[in-house]
Amino acid sequence: MNAALALTMALSLSSLGAVAQQLLTVPASAAASDGNAFTWLPGCGDSGATQVIIDASHLQTLVGRTLVGLSFRRDGTWLEGLPRSDAHWRVRLGPSTRGADDPYLDFALNLPQGTVAFDGAVSMPAMPPITGYVGWTAPHTVEIAFTTSFTYSGGPLAIELEGSLTTPAAFFPMDGVDDPVRGAASDVGTACGPRAPANGRTALAVGGGLVPGATAQLHLLGTAGNAAFAFFGVSLLPQPVNLTLIGAPGCQWYVDAFTALAAPVVASGIPAVDGLASVRLHLPGTPTLLGGQLVVQWLEVGAGLVATSQAMSLSISAQMPALGMAQLERLSDGSVHVAPASGPVIGFRWL
């Protein structure tokens, strides 16, 4: 009788443990609908590392709870079927020293004391075609079951994922969210030189949305092997300056510059682009920048060549992002790119 009772109690406790595991979707706005963006996991398409910082406002349910896993779900706009694939991930998480609006440009400073909750291979099953949002239903999720649990005690949380390619290489279009708060980039004047296309644009700004706390990437379409300089100012010259006298006939200079960043023009590997120079502009996460403006223009110098881009007016957003999440990407050169108003839709498995 005692043995039977003990067995019954053991089975009951086992069943209770299975039922007790719960799922919290972050952000809650995506709990029952597709997020408004999609994102990536390192190890899915390329090796790399990403860090997600989540403000405490999203995590009140988890205070004092034990986290036992993470789930990521398929983006509902990717309708085609997906083959089975593998990835290797290392997951660290712990208290973040800063909130999502203004993270450090350094993973270690954001997460100085992290718990390695998982380090190993994850297999993603083949996923059939879909017609739209599928939520957290199998097989359209990636599940990471922690080998070391983590108890969340409150405050901003940092999750760091390092991923490396395996065979077969992983591809997983992941559901994400993005705050619509944006700044704007507008062209002033036209570019000149052999790389200037018919529309007169050789400069462009991408990434980050030109909001406080974000990293914007500024690019120049140039000739590989040349040197390039991005000149910054807060205003344009009253009148553009003709650069014919310095060997740049037909080129105009528009920016009243106070500083410059140098970058080589390197082969892009994209035939239509040829050479590309890039600099990253990180905006501090402070409200004092709201509604501010910068202007930028590129100067390209090579053998017998001086060319300029069009100028760009970079208008910073008029309000701070309110998502309470940030996604940081560590690039191949060790630098960090910050998107302070975006991130993956995350399912926290907890007890």
N, C-alpha and C positions, 0 to 999 in steps of 0.2 A: 504493500500500500504506500509506504513512504517513498519507494523508488518511483512508483507510478505518479505520485503527487509531484515529486521533484521534476520528473520528465515533463509533466503538464505545465508546471510553472516555467520551466526553461523554454518550452515552445511558446508560451504566452509572452514571455519577455522578449524573445526573438522577434515575434510578430509585432509587438509594440514598438521595438526599435526600428523596424522597417517602416512602420506607419509614421513614426515620429519625425522622420526626415522631411523637411519642408523646403519649399522653393520661394525665394524672394526675387522678383524681377526689378532690376535697376536700369533706367529710371521707371517709376511706377506708371508713367504715361504710356509706356510700351508693354504693359502687362498683358493686354488683350488685343493689341494691334501692331502692325509692322512699324518699325522705326522709320524715320524720314530720311535715312541715309544708309550707306553700307560702308564697311571698313574691312580690315584684314587682321590676321594673326601672323606674327613672324613664324617662319617655318611652313607657311602656306604660300608657295610661289617663290619665296626667297628666305634666306636666313637673316636673322636680325633680332632686335629687341624693342619692346614697347613697354611703356609704363602708363597705367591708368590711375588717375587720382580722383577720388570720389568724396564729395563733401558729406559731412555727418548727417545733413538733412535727409539724405536718401536712405540712411542706414539705421534709423531709430529702432526698427523691429529687431535688429541683430545685436543690440547692446547686451552684453553678457552671454550671448549665445556662442555655440561652437560651430565654426564653419568647417564643413567636411568635403566640399567640392565646388567647382565652378562649371557652369554650362554656358555655351554659346550657341546661338541658333542661326539657321540659314536665312539670308535676306529673301523676302518674299517677292522681290522683283526679278530674281534670277530664276527663270522658269525651266531652263534646260536641266536634264538629268546630270548627275555628277558621279564620276567613277569612285570606287573605293581608293583610299589613299592613306598615307601614314605621315606622322610628324613626330619630332622629338621636342618636348617642351620642359623648361625649368620654370617653376612658378614660385615667386617670393611675394609675401605680403606682410604688411605691418603698418604701424602708425606713420602717417605722412607729416613731415615738419611744416608743410605749407598746404593751403587750400587750393582748389582747382583754378581759381582766378589768377594766381601768381606763383606757379611752381618754379623751382630752381631749374636752370639749364644743366642739371647734373643728376643722374639717377640716384647716386649714392647720397647726395645731400637731401633729396626728397625722402629716401627710404634708408636711413642709416642703420636701423635695426630691423631686419626682416626675417621672417620664418620661411625656410624652404619647405613648402607644403607638398611639392611634387617635382620629381625630376625623372623623366622616363619617356617611353614611347606611347603614343596614342594612335589608335586606328580609327579612321572615319569610314563608316560603311558606305556602300554605294547608295545614292539617293535618287529616286525616280523623279521624272518631271513633275512640276507642280503648276497650279493655276493662280497662285497668289499666296497670301499669308498662311503659314502652317503652324505658327507658334512653337511650343516646346514639344511637339510630337515627334517620336522616333519614326524614321531614322534621320530626321532633319536637324539634329543637334550634335554638337561635340561635347562630350562629357569628360571632365578631368576630376577623378576621384582622388582626394588628397591622401597621401600616405602619412602625413603629419597634420593633424587638425590644428585649427587656429581659433582662439577665443577673441572676439572683437569687444573692446572695452569702450568704444566711443571715439569721436573725433574724426578728422579726415583719414581716409584709408588709401594706401598706395598698393597697387598690384603690379608686379613686374613679371613679364613673360619674355623669356628668351627662347627662340625657336630655331631649329636647324633642319635643313632639308634631309629627307630620307627617300627611299625608293619603295613603292612608287611615290613620286613627289605629290605633296598635298595641294589641293586647291579647294578653298572653302569661302565663298562670298558670304560674309558675315553681316548680320543685321546690326545697324548702328543708329545713332542719334546725332543730330547736329543742331545747334542753336542758330536760328536764322539771322541773328544780329550780325551785320556786316558793315565794313567801310566800303570805299569805292576807289578805283583807279581810273583816271581819265587821261587821254593823250593831249599833249600840247605840241603843236608844230609837227614836223616830219623828220624822218631819219634820212641820212645820206650815206653814200659809199656803195661798194659793189654788192653788199648783202641786203641793201634796202629793197624790199619788194615793192610791188606797184602801189600798195596801200600806205607806204611810207612808215611802217612800224618794224623796228628791230628789237624793241624792249617790251617786256611783259612782266607782270607781277602775279604770282600764284601763291596759294596756301595761306592758312591762318585767318583769312577774312578781314585783316587790318583792324583788329580789335585789341584793346590792352591785354597784355599777357601772351599774345600770339607771335609766331614766327612767320614772317612773310619771306618768300623766295623771289628774288629779282633776277631776271635773266636777260642776256643779250645774245642775239643771233649774230655771230661774227665769223671770222676766218680762223681756223685752227692754227695755233702757233703765235698769234698776235697777243699783245697785252691789252687789257681793258681796265677801265676805272669807272666806278659808279660815283658820281658827284651828287651830294645831298645839300639841300637848302630848305629854308622855310618859305621862300618866296621866289617868284620869277623876276628876271631883269625887266626894267621898264620897257626896253626894246631888245629884241634878239640881236646878237652880235654875229656878223658874217665872218667866217673863219677862212676866207680865201687867202689872207696874208700868211697863214701858218700852214699852207699847203693842203687845205681842205675846201676846194671850190664847191660852192653850192651848199655848204654845211652851215647851219645856224646854231648858235649857243643860246639857251633859254634860261638857265638856272643861275641864280645868285647863290653860289655854293659856299659852304663853310667847312666841309670835310669830304673825304673821298675814301672809298674802299677799292683795293686792287684785286683783280682776279684774272687768271690766264684764260684765254679762249682755247678750249680743248675739244677734240673730236667727240661728237655726241653719239656716234654709232647710228644715227638716224639720217639717211641720205638727204632728205628734204631740209634738214636743219643744218648739216655740216658741223660748224663749230658753235660752242655754247660757253658763255661765261656766266657765272652765278655768284651771287652774294646773298647772305641771309641777314634779314633785318629783324631783330627781336625787340618787341615793344614791351616795356615794363607794365606789369599788371596794376596800374594805378588809375583811378578815375580822373586825375589831372590831365590825362591825355585825351579825354573824350572830346570829340569834335575838332581835334587838332589836324594840322596838315603838314605834310612834307612834300618836297618836289625832288625829283631825281632825273639825271640824264647821264648816259654812258658816253665815254670817249674811248675809241679803239685806235691803237697805234701798232703799225707793223712796218715791214720793209716798204718804204715809199708810200705808205698809206696813213692817212688820218681820217677817221670817219666818226660820225656821231649818231646816236639814236634820237628818236623823238624824246621830248621830256614827258614825264608822267607826274601828275598831281595825285598824291596818295592821301585820301581823306580818311581819318580814323573814325570809327563808329561813334555815334552820339550817345550810346548807352552801353553799360557793361553787360556781358553775357550772363544769363541767369540759369544755365543748365546745371551748374554745380558738378560738372565732370570735365576732365581734361585728358587728352591722349598725347603722350610724348613718344617720339620715335628717335632712336639712336641711329644715326647714319653711319655709313661705312668709314668715314673719316673721324669718327668719335664724337662729332658734334650732335646736338640734340635739337630737334624740331618740335615745336609746341603748338598744338591746336587746343586752346583753352575752353572751347565750347563744343566739344564733340567726344565721342567714345563709343565703344561697343555696347549693345544691349547685353547685360550680364545676368545670368541666373545664379544666385547664391544658394547652394545646398547647405542647410543648417539643421541642427538638432536643438 
